[in-house]
């Protein structure tokens, strides 16, 4: 996976700050690598802060091309929203959540593909 596209939204009293964390470091550090960020959001060390509005901010992209995200067998992401202005405030993902990356076949799929190719070559002889 090379990136996650997302939007955030909130009610007038919902969360004002948001951050991504991963299982790579047991959720200790905030992921701060954004390749695109909605102009209405500010980014301080990976913590996104939105204005005091009942609105949504889409078009954000979390960039995962760093070496820390390569050659993983699994990863878990957590997205935290906090600093609400009231206990009844709401907030969360807004719009589409999209994942981009390179498809890597499972070893068993590569083996089956190779066996199929060998069978075709053998038939031609």
Backbone as CSV, one residue per row, in Angstrom:
resi,resn,N_x,N_y,N_z,CA_x,CA_y,CA_z,C_x,C_y,C_z
1,UNK,0.847,-1.161,0.000,0.000,0.000,0.000,0.901,1.235,0.000
2,UNK,0.567,2.187,-0.842,1.376,3.396,-0.934,0.678,4.639,-0.396
3,UNK,-0.664,4.600,-0.279,-1.364,5.763,0.259,-2.790,5.418,0.661
4,UNK,-3.338,6.284,1.511,-4.739,6.200,1.916,-5.347,7.574,1.653
5,UNK,-6.405,7.597,0.850,-7.142,8.826,0.599,-8.342,8.878,1.522
6,UNK,-8.614,10.036,2.109,-9.701,10.124,3.081,-10.204,11.556,3.219
7,UNK,-11.360,11.681,3.810,-11.919,12.964,4.195,-12.362,12.871,5.636
8,UNK,-12.453,13.999,6.306,-12.965,14.024,7.667,-14.086,15.038,7.746
9,UNK,-14.994,14.808,8.668,-16.105,15.720,8.870,-16.462,15.774,10.341
10,UNK,-17.181,16.804,10.716,-17.577,16.939,12.114,-18.810,17.810,12.239
11,UNK,-19.515,17.625,13.341,-20.602,18.536,13.685,-19.976,19.783,14.311
12,UNK,-20.772,20.776,14.601,-20.263,22.014,15.174,-19.576,21.846,16.514
13,UNK,-19.849,20.741,17.218,-19.208,20.504,18.513,-18.382,19.209,18.516
14,UNK,-18.098,18.685,17.334,-17.353,17.426,17.217,-15.848,17.598,17.347
15,UNK,-15.098,16.533,17.067,-13.635,16.554,17.218,-12.971,17.646,16.384
16,UNK,-11.990,18.296,16.958,-11.231,19.336,16.260,-9.890,18.817,15.772
17,UNK,-9.418,17.689,16.333,-8.108,17.173,15.954,-8.197,15.695,15.609
18,UNK,-7.292,15.293,14.694,-7.310,13.943,14.134,-5.876,13.481,13.925
19,UNK,-5.655,12.177,14.058,-4.326,11.648,13.749,-4.379,10.168,13.414
20,UNK,-3.446,9.766,12.545,-3.260,8.375,12.155,-2.124,7.778,12.979
21,UNK,-2.272,6.514,13.371,-1.206,5.750,14.020,-1.235,4.338,13.449
22,UNK,-0.109,3.616,13.582,-0.031,2.264,13.011,0.497,1.257,14.023
23,UNK,0.312,0.007,13.677,0.802,-1.089,14.514,2.311,-1.283,14.399
24,UNK,2.975,-0.602,13.479,4.418,-0.755,13.304,5.156,-0.487,14.615
25,UNK,4.699,0.533,15.345,5.343,0.889,16.623,4.355,0.783,17.791
26,UNK,3.389,-0.130,17.661,2.342,-0.317,18.693,1.557,0.966,18.956
27,UNK,1.331,1.742,17.889,0.497,2.950,17.917,1.103,4.079,18.764
28,UNK,2.422,4.081,18.911,3.085,5.082,19.751,3.227,6.436,19.062
29,UNK,3.539,6.457,17.779,3.834,7.717,17.096,2.752,8.065,16.079
30,UNK,2.555,9.354,15.902,1.629,9.869,14.898,2.275,9.778,13.525
31,UNK,1.531,9.278,12.542,2.018,9.246,11.158,1.838,10.659,10.602
32,UNK,2.891,11.232,10.040,2.827,12.643,9.655,3.138,12.898,8.189
33,UNK,3.057,11.878,7.350,3.445,12.018,5.945,2.221,12.171,5.050
34,UNK,1.823,13.404,4.802,0.687,13.690,3.930,1.202,14.218,2.604
35,UNK,0.710,13.656,1.515,1.086,14.174,0.197,0.041,15.155,-0.326
36,UNK,-1.132,15.184,0.283,-2.177,16.155,-0.054,-2.997,16.404,1.200
37,UNK,-3.378,17.647,1.389,-4.157,18.013,2.559,-5.124,19.127,2.179
38,UNK,-6.370,18.986,2.575,-7.382,20.000,2.326,-6.914,21.334,2.899
39,UNK,-7.117,22.413,2.163,-6.643,23.739,2.575,-7.261,24.208,3.886
40,UNK,-8.393,23.636,4.288,-9.036,24.024,5.537,-8.430,23.381,6.768
41,UNK,-7.512,22.440,6.581,-6.888,21.745,7.707,-5.478,22.258,7.941
42,UNK,-5.039,22.227,9.177,-3.631,22.514,9.465,-2.988,21.224,9.974
43,UNK,-1.696,21.078,9.724,-0.945,19.882,10.092,0.229,20.294,10.970
44,UNK,0.237,19.816,12.199,1.344,20.055,13.115,1.850,18.704,13.597
45,UNK,2.954,18.248,13.017,3.523,16.960,13.413,2.614,15.776,13.147
46,UNK,1.764,15.895,12.135,0.852,14.813,11.788,-0.517,14.940,12.426
47,UNK,-0.673,15.827,13.382,-1.978,16.059,13.999,-2.722,17.090,13.150
48,UNK,-3.846,16.650,12.603,-4.659,17.522,11.757,-5.654,18.280,12.627
49,UNK,-5.753,19.576,12.410,-6.709,20.397,13.145,-7.622,21.068,12.125
50,UNK,-8.937,20.977,12.389,-9.901,21.596,11.497,-10.509,22.830,12.167
51,UNK,-11.032,23.751,11.349,-11.638,24.965,11.906,-12.876,24.638,12.745
52,UNK,-13.327,25.605,13.470,-14.506,25.469,14.319,-15.771,25.603,13.474
53,UNK,-16.006,24.605,12.631,-17.146,24.621,11.716,-17.829,23.264,11.686
54,UNK,-19.085,23.257,11.304,-19.807,22.027,11.018,-19.618,21.787,9.530
55,UNK,-18.606,21.003,9.155,-18.266,20.874,7.745,-17.485,19.587,7.506
56,UNK,-16.994,19.450,6.272,-16.150,18.303,5.920,-14.951,18.792,5.120
57,UNK,-13.866,18.023,5.233,-12.616,18.359,4.568,-12.137,17.101,3.846
58,UNK,-12.362,17.039,2.542,-12.001,15.859,1.759,-10.741,16.133,0.942
59,UNK,-10.246,15.102,0.260,-9.086,15.253,-0.612,-7.751,15.087,0.088
60,UNK,-7.746,14.486,1.259,-6.511,14.277,2.010,-5.881,12.951,1.608
61,UNK,-4.549,12.902,1.560,-3.842,11.671,1.205,-2.703,11.444,2.188
62,UNK,-2.762,10.302,2.878,-1.686,9.880,3.763,-0.692,9.093,2.926
63,UNK,0.534,9.572,2.830,1.560,8.961,1.989,2.272,7.854,2.773
64,UNK,2.286,6.656,2.205,2.906,5.498,2.861,4.051,4.933,2.031
65,UNK,4.772,5.788,1.330,5.856,5.306,0.471,7.198,5.202,1.190
66,UNK,7.265,5.581,2.454,8.518,5.516,3.211,8.953,4.068,3.429
67,UNK,10.219,3.875,3.678,10.793,2.541,3.865,10.122,1.769,5.007
68,UNK,9.645,2.457,6.022,9.013,1.796,7.168,7.771,1.000,6.774
69,UNK,7.163,1.339,5.634,5.935,0.670,5.199,6.167,-0.374,4.108
70,UNK,7.397,-0.631,3.767,7.724,-1.591,2.701,7.896,-2.991,3.276
71,UNK,7.592,-3.982,2.467,7.821,-5.393,2.776,7.170,-5.849,4.081
72,UNK,6.013,-5.316,4.401,5.282,-5.739,5.597,4.344,-6.878,5.242
73,UNK,4.155,-7.794,6.155,3.175,-8.855,5.924,1.795,-8.421,6.399
74,UNK,1.750,-7.490,7.353,0.474,-6.921,7.782,0.736,-5.603,8.504
75,UNK,-0.294,-4.786,8.544,-0.251,-3.511,9.259,-1.683,-3.156,9.631
76,UNK,-1.833,-2.535,10.786,-3.140,-2.062,11.231,-3.041,-0.554,11.424
77,UNK,-4.065,0.146,10.968,-4.124,1.600,11.111,-5.217,1.956,12.107
78,UNK,-4.964,2.993,12.870,-5.988,3.581,13.742,-6.069,5.065,13.417
79,UNK,-7.290,5.563,13.384,-7.534,6.978,13.105,-8.275,7.544,14.305
80,UNK,-7.631,8.452,15.010,-8.183,9.012,16.232,-8.738,10.409,15.983
81,UNK,-9.919,10.672,16.511,-10.491,12.000,16.536,-10.689,12.400,17.988
82,UNK,-10.284,13.606,18.358,-10.390,14.009,19.762,-10.474,15.528,19.861
83,UNK,-10.549,16.005,21.078,-10.659,17.429,21.381,-12.019,17.974,20.917
84,UNK,-13.075,17.210,21.222,-14.436,17.656,20.902,-14.820,18.836,21.776
85,UNK,-15.741,19.624,21.268,-16.176,20.794,22.007,-17.353,20.504,22.934
86,UNK,-17.981,19.331,22.767,-19.078,18.926,23.646,-19.202,17.408,23.594
87,UNK,-19.801,16.822,24.621,-19.918,15.365,24.663,-20.850,14.826,23.582
88,UNK,-21.753,15.638,23.046,-22.676,15.189,22.007,-22.166,15.433,20.595
89,UNK,-20.935,15.918,20.453,-20.392,16.198,19.124,-20.107,14.921,18.360
90,UNK,-20.206,15.000,17.050,-19.922,13.835,16.208,-18.858,14.179,15.175
91,UNK,-18.183,13.149,14.681,-17.174,13.339,13.649,-16.664,12.002,13.162
92,UNK,-16.018,12.006,12.022,-15.463,10.769,11.473,-15.077,10.943,10.021
93,UNK,-14.920,9.815,9.347,-14.565,9.853,7.932,-15.703,10.481,7.131
94,UNK,-15.335,11.220,6.115,-16.293,11.883,5.237,-15.939,11.543,3.799
95,UNK,-16.905,11.137,3.004,-16.627,10.787,1.609,-15.985,9.414,1.512
96,UNK,-15.259,9.207,0.432,-14.653,7.897,0.168,-13.355,7.704,0.936
97,UNK,-13.125,6.477,1.357,-11.856,6.042,1.927,-11.229,5.162,0.856
98,UNK,-10.056,5.550,0.344,-9.468,4.804,-0.763,-8.038,4.388,-0.435
99,UNK,-7.660,3.245,-0.962,-6.335,2.685,-0.736,-5.647,2.510,-2.074
100,UNK,-4.399,2.952,-2.167,-3.636,2.812,-3.408,-2.384,2.005,-3.112
101,UNK,-1.947,1.261,-4.097,-0.733,0.479,-3.918,-0.517,-0.460,-5.073
102,UNK,0.435,-1.297,-4.888,0.819,-2.259,-5.914,0.352,-3.642,-5.491
103,UNK,-0.342,-4.317,-6.370,-0.801,-5.671,-6.068,0.368,-6.643,-6.182
104,UNK,0.573,-7.422,-5.150,1.640,-8.418,-5.135,0.979,-9.782,-5.000
105,UNK,1.185,-10.670,-5.958,0.511,-11.961,-5.891,1.018,-12.808,-4.724
106,UNK,0.123,-13.599,-4.194,0.496,-14.556,-3.161,1.468,-15.571,-3.766
107,UNK,2.378,-16.131,-2.979,3.315,-17.127,-3.516,2.616,-18.298,-4.192
108,UNK,1.488,-18.732,-3.648,0.772,-19.860,-4.256,0.237,-19.488,-5.639
109,UNK,-0.198,-18.240,-5.821,-0.690,-17.801,-7.129,0.446,-17.768,-8.144
110,UNK,1.625,-17.317,-7.723,2.779,-17.282,-8.626,3.183,-18.705,-9.012
111,UNK,3.130,-19.619,-8.054,3.470,-21.018,-8.339,2.491,-21.623,-9.333
112,UNK,1.207,-21.390,-9.139,0.209,-21.922,-10.073,0.378,-21.328,-11.464
113,UNK,0.679,-20.029,-11.527,0.918,-19.394,-12.824,2.111,-20.007,-13.531
114,UNK,3.178,-20.258,-12.788,4.382,-20.879,-13.354,4.108,-22.287,-13.838
115,UNK,3.340,-23.057,-13.071,2.995,-24.424,-13.481,2.138,-24.413,-14.744
116,UNK,1.224,-23.458,-14.833,0.396,-23.338,-16.038,1.239,-23.020,-17.258
117,UNK,2.216,-22.136,-17.117,3.108,-21.791,-18.211,3.924,-23.009,-18.642
118,UNK,4.437,-23.765,-17.690,5.194,-24.981,-18.023,4.324,-25.980,-18.779
119,UNK,3.078,-26.121,-18.354,2.163,-27.043,-19.034,1.930,-26.610,-20.481
120,UNK,1.776,-25.314,-20.715,1.589,-24.814,-22.078,2.826,-25.058,-22.937
121,UNK,3.996,-24.794,-22.381,5.232,-25.010,-23.131,5.425,-26.485,-23.450
122,UNK,5.092,-27.342,-22.540,5.246,-28.784,-22.745,4.290,-29.272,-23.839
123,UNK,3.082,-28.736,-23.867,2.091,-29.128,-24.885,2.554,-28.768,-26.294
124,UNK,3.226,-27.653,-26.431,3.673,-27.187,-27.744,4.742,-28.089,-28.311
125,UNK,5.506,-28.760,-27.489,6.582,-29.634,-27.977,5.974,-30.874,-28.483
